[in-house]
Amino acid sequence: MPDWAGWLNEEINRRGAIQPLIGVGCSPVLVSGTKKLFLKWIRSALRQKRIEVPDHNGPVRWSLAHSFFRINQNDVEEGTRQEPSEESPCFQAQGEEAPSCESS
């Protein structure tokens, strides 16, 4: 959902669920998490009215800024990125399914 882009970007960064990858001619990132965890984030955001489901069906048009999946480089260099755990609602716990991967 394009309307959820700002919220999603905020959540994955706040929860430390994003890592930069090495890319040639692009800025790929790894967004890690489980389906159950992402649905939990969505459920919570819907209840808090931070995001909403559209009233009607139709085509989805994406118009994201080039820097949508950027992370704070200082966090990477300083090693302050949040580590994964099921208790701290962030990303993939050990032994779970492989994470999703997006590139921009």
C-alpha positions in Angstrom: 0.0 0.0 0.0 1.6 3.3 -1.1 -0.2 5.1 1.7 1.6 2.9 4.2 5.1 3.7 2.9 6.0 6.4 5.4 4.8 4.3 8.3 6.6 1.2 7.1 9.8 3.1 6.6 9.6 4.5 10.1 8.8 1.1 11.6 11.6 -0.9 10.0 14.1 1.7 10.9 12.8 2.2 14.4 12.8 -1.5 15.1 16.2 -2.2 13.4 14.8 -4.5 10.8 16.8 -3.1 7.9 20.5 -3.7 6.9 22.4 -2.2 3.9 23.7 -4.6 1.3 26.5 -4.1 -1.2 25.1 -3.3 -4.7 26.4 -2.1 -8.0 24.4 0.7 -9.5 21.7 0.4 -6.7 21.3 0.7 -3.0 20.0 -2.7 -1.9 18.8 -3.4 1.6 17.7 -6.4 3.6 14.5 -6.1 5.5 14.2 -9.0 8.0 11.2 -10.3 9.7 8.5 -12.9 9.8 5.0 -12.8 8.3 3.6 -13.1 11.9 5.7 -10.1 13.1 4.8 -7.9 10.1 1.1 -8.7 10.6 1.5 -7.8 14.3 2.9 -4.4 13.3 0.1 -3.8 10.8 -2.6 -4.9 13.3 -1.2 -2.5 15.9 -0.9 0.4 13.4 -4.5 -0.2 12.1 -5.8 -0.1 15.7 -3.9 3.1 16.5 -5.2 4.6 13.2 -1.7 5.3 12.0 -2.6 3.5 8.8 -5.9 2.6 7.1 -7.2 0.2 4.5 -8.7 2.1 1.5 -12.5 2.2 1.1 -12.3 1.0 -2.5 -10.4 -1.3 -4.8 -8.3 -0.1 -7.7 -4.8 0.1 -9.2 -1.9 0.8 -6.8 0.5 3.5 -7.9 3.9 3.6 -6.2 5.8 6.9 -6.1 8.5 6.4 -3.5 11.5 8.7 -2.8 14.8 7.2 -3.9 15.9 7.2 -0.3 12.9 5.3 1.0 15.0 2.3 2.2 17.9 4.3 3.5 19.3 3.6 6.9 21.4 5.8 9.1 25.0 5.1 8.2 26.2 6.1 11.7 24.2 3.2 13.1 26.0 0.8 10.9 29.4 2.2 11.6 28.8 2.4 15.4 27.1 -0.9 15.6 24.1 0.6 17.4 21.5 -1.2 15.2 18.9 -3.1 17.3 19.5 -6.9 17.4 16.6 -9.2 16.5 14.4 -10.9 19.1 10.8 -11.9 19.3 10.4 -9.9 22.6 11.6 -6.6 21.1 9.2 -6.4 18.1 11.8 -6.2 15.4 12.9 -8.8 12.9 13.7 -12.5 12.2 14.4 -14.7 15.2 16.8 -17.5 14.9 15.5 -20.6 13.2 12.6 -18.9 11.4 12.0 -18.5 7.7 14.4 -16.6 5.5 13.8 -12.8 5.5 12.4 -10.8 2.6 14.7 -8.7 0.6 14.0 -5.4 -1.2 16.2 -3.1 -3.3 15.7 0.5 -4.3 
